[in-house]
Amino acid sequence: MTSTHNRFAIIVAGGSGSRMNTDVPKQFLLLNGKPILQHTVERFLAVSPAPHIILVLPARDQLRWASLCDQHDFHPAVQLVTGGATRFQSVSNGLSAIESAEGLVAVHDGVRPFVTATIIQHSYETAARTGSAVTCVPVKDSVRQVTTAGASVALDRGGLRLVQTPQTFALSQFRQAFATPEQPFFTDCASVLEYAGFPITLIDGSYDNIKITTPEDLRGW
């Protein structure tokens, strides 16, 4: 469907350190001696062929990132783009930096540093065949849905999945979907594509592919 050489990756890193109880944005915290965001970028650079990486950062964080890159002698060939007020706007800004009309684009959280090159590769390969590849894992715990009246009802966890990133799509479909005005129920790129009428293909992720949000997420690593 699409040449493997037309690969792009939009890595979105606009978080703060509020839930980590630190003034340092969580993507810049050190993990095994390197910034979390560096680990994430390195995972995409390890894929063959490596995608063209677009790193979306708030304007306020770009000098800090440049300083960290100097400190850790990390100077990857990535394109830096300024983020927006919301995730949707940040992804849109990253998309605007892609000049190619055709290809595959993966969107990934900057604070998911444990994603494997195998998952990323599988994501591109699946999207090349089907138009989309949304990484997810089965729900392991029992789940209940709380009603507006305060009651709750058990859900069949067998039919539920926890969505992760990368989420990879055919670039042409991605452009069409992101031409849609932002909606409050857009929680990820898959919801944007689905709203635009495109089918979503799920692929297996990993329970290790966590999004680092709170101090507990770093324990044991």
N, C-alpha and C positions, 0 to 999 in steps of 0.2 A: 504493500500500500504506500509506503513512504521510505525514502532512502535512510539508512541508518546514519548517514553522515549529516543529516539535517536534524540534529538533536540539540535541544535547548533545555536548560534547567533554571527555573526561577526559584531562588532560595530567599524566603521571606524571614527577616529577623528584626522585628519591630517591638519586641517585648521589653518590659521594664523589670526591675528587680524587686518589685513590691511584695510578691508572694514568696520570694526567696529571702525576705527580710534583709535586703542589702540595697545600697544605693547604686550598685553596679548592675547594668542591664544583664539579664541572665545569660544572654548569648556570649557575653565576654568573661563570664566566670571561668576559672581554670579547672580543667578536668585532666588529671594525669599530666599536669605541667603545661597544658596548652589550652587556649580559649575554646570553649564549646563550639563556637562557630567555625573555628579552624578545623576541628575534627569533622564537622558536617561537610564542609567544602572538600576536604580530602577524600571523603567517601565517594563523591561524585567524580573527582579527578581520577579515581581508581578504576572507573568504568572504561571499557574499550569498545568503540572509540569514545573518548571523553566528550561530554556535551559542552556547548558554549554556555558558560555559567553567568547568570545575571543575579547579582546580589543586591537585594532591596533593603536598604537601611534608612532609618530616620536621619534627617539632616544633622540633628544634634549629636548623632553617634558616629558619624563618618570619620572625624578626626581621631576619635578614640580607637576606632578599628585600624586606621592607618598606623597609629602608634604601636598597637599590639602586633601588627604584622611586622613592623621593624624590630620590635623586641624579640620576636620568635623567628626572625629570618624567614618569614612566610610571604612570598610575593607571587601568588597564583595569577594566572591569566583569567581574571574575572572582570565583568563589566559592572560597575557600581551605579545603582539607580536610587534616587530618593523616594522613600515610601510616602504613602498617603495617610489620611486620617483613620482609615479602616483597612482591614485585610483585603477586602474587595478592591479598594482603590490602590493599595500597594501592588497587588497582583496585576492590576490594569496598567500601572506604571511600568512594571517589568515587561509586560506584553508589548507595550508601545515601543520598547527598545529593540524588539525583534523585527528586522526588516524583511526577512524571508516570508514568502507567501505560503510555503508548504513546509512540513516537517512535523516533529513531535516535540511537545513541551511538557516537562515534568515540573510540578510545583511541590516544594518541600519546605517543612518548617526548619528554620535555622537552629532550633534547639532540639532536634532529633538527631543527635550525633552517632547513634548506634545502628543506623540503617546500614545494611550490607550492600556491597556492590552487586551481589546476586539478585537482591530484591530490586534494585534500581534497573539492572539489565532486563530482568523479567518484565518490569513495568513498561519499558520502552518496546520490548518485543511484542507484548500483548496489545499495547495501544496501536502498534503498526498494523496488527491484524484486525482489531475490532473498533478502533477509534478511541478507546478509553481503557484505563487500567487504574483502579482505585484500590490501594493497599488497605487490608483490614485483617482482623483476627476474630475468631469466635468469642462470644461472651462466655466466661467460665463460671461466674457467680449467678445465683438466682436473681431474678429481676422482678420488681413490682412497679406498676405505674400508679402514681397518685392522682386521684381525680380532683376536680375543683371543689368537691364537697368535703375533701379531706380523707375519703376512704381510699383503699388501694386494691389493685387486682394483679394477680400473678400473670406474667407474660412467659411465653414459650421461648426460652433462651436459645433453643436450637435454630430459630429463624432470625436471630439477632447477630449483628457484627459491630465491633468497635472499629471505627474508621481511623486510619493513620495517613501518613504521607510517605513516599511520593504519590501524587495523583497525576497521571500522565494522560495526555490527550492529543489527538490529531490537531495540528495548529489551526487549520481552516475552521474546524468546529469550535475550537477554543475562542477564536476571534469573533465568530458569530455570537456565541453565548455571552461574551463579555461586552458586547455592544448593547446588551440589555441594561436598563437602569437598575441600580442596586436595590435589592429588596431586604427587609429586615430578617427574613428567614434564610438568607445565604450564609450558612455556617462554614462552608468549605467550597472548593471549586466544583466538586461533584454536584452539589446542590444547584450551582449556577448552570452547569451543563444540562442537568435534568430539567430545570425550569425552561430551558430553551428547546427542549424536546429531543435531546440526544440520549441514547441508551447508555447505561453505566455497566461496565464490566468490573467485577471484583476479583482481586488476586490476593493470595496469601501473603501476609506480612509476618511479623515476629513479635512475640511478647517482650523481647528486648528492645524493640524499636519504640522506646517511650519518648514522650515529649517532656523535657525537663521543665517543671513548673514550680515545684516546692523543694525545700531542702531534703525531704525524704527521697526524692528521685535520684539524688546523687549518692546516697548511702550504698556502700558495697562496690562502687566503681572506682 
